[in-house]
Amino acid sequence: MRAQLVELLPQSLADREGWAADIQVAFQALRIPPSTENLCAALAVTEQESGFKVDPAVPNLGRIAREEIERRAARLRIPKLAVAAALELRAGGNLTYAARLAAVRSERELSELFERFIDQVPLGQRLFGRANPVRTGGPMQVSIAFAEAHARWHGYPYASERSIRQEVFTRRGGLYFGIAHLLGYPNSYERHLYRFADFNAGWYASRNAAFQAAVAAVTGIPLALDGDLILPAPRLGEARIGATEVAVRSLGPAIGLDDDAIRRALERGDRADFEETELYQRVFALAEQRAGKPLPRAVIPNIRLQSPKITRRLTTEWFATRVQGRYQRCVNKAFGRR
């Protein structure tokens, strides 16, 4: 495995042995089969997200962060003068928070600055609570919230005094959690392409988008194929009914399920066993009967990428397709194909 990784990594990459070692540890700790296809999938996402940089620079990051602070302040009706005064406080050494903010080049630097700002400046706590607004990081740009949740449930293979957030910004941590997010969940996909879409849109988004397409085909109700089967509850115990659930409920008599049964099944949309529910099976059976042909069980979600870091109109399909191209080149190289 190690030797194959060294060969597949870019020849110009410094410390290929170190990269290969961290990837190998991740696969072994997560018990993911180190097939050529899985190795190439991890390398393709890393190349797409960071170009194999542990802490990639983000253009105009200081300006983006300052604008986020000002948006939050406006939403909380905090005067601009109060924000400006807080940012003129010293952030260690002779530099102010404003000066350090203007100088940040990477998400790791920004995350560390926000940690200090939240911990030491009362206005920082008012703006952000205890929630650092930097949400992704590391060579695979993995979600920090995902990494923290994964570590709580499954542990972390490295002994470290750093927080999980801080570990995400290291090579070993960023690769470990990125590979966990990409490959560490069961699914019935026949192509890695849909894993790439899920890496961007969330686990099972591609499967759920295919289910939405089947529902739309049967009901004639246009649905956003975004993979979100239910709306998140704004408060504990409070359910909201979204467009997908409304459409599925209209099929209740045809599939023999009441609203409560439909809701319970849709709530399993973030799990592999959603496919085993009567709802999933009956909807596809009805849709295929009416279509007179098999329907796809995975569809790339139609989602526009939303991030202050993104200046172009990009989508999940764009991301998945780009990664798929890198993946295919890696596989071709591994098997000696052009």
Secondary structure, DSSP 8 states (H G I E B T S, - for coil): -HHHHHHHS-TT-TTHHHHHHHHHHHHHHHT----HHHHHHHHHHHHHHHSS-SS-B-TTHHHHHHHHHHHHHHHTT--HHHHHHHHTSB-STT-BHHHHHHH--BHHHHHHHHHHHHHH-HHHHHHHTT--S--EETTTTEEHHHHHHHHHHH--SS--SS-HHHHHTSHHHHHHHHHHHHHSS----SSHHHHHHHHHH-TTHHHHHHHHHHHHHHH------SS--S---SSTT-----HHHHHHHTTHHHHT--HHHHHHHHTTTTSGGGGGSHHHHHHHHHHHHHHTS---S------B---TT--S--BHHHHHHHHHHHHHHHHHHHTT--
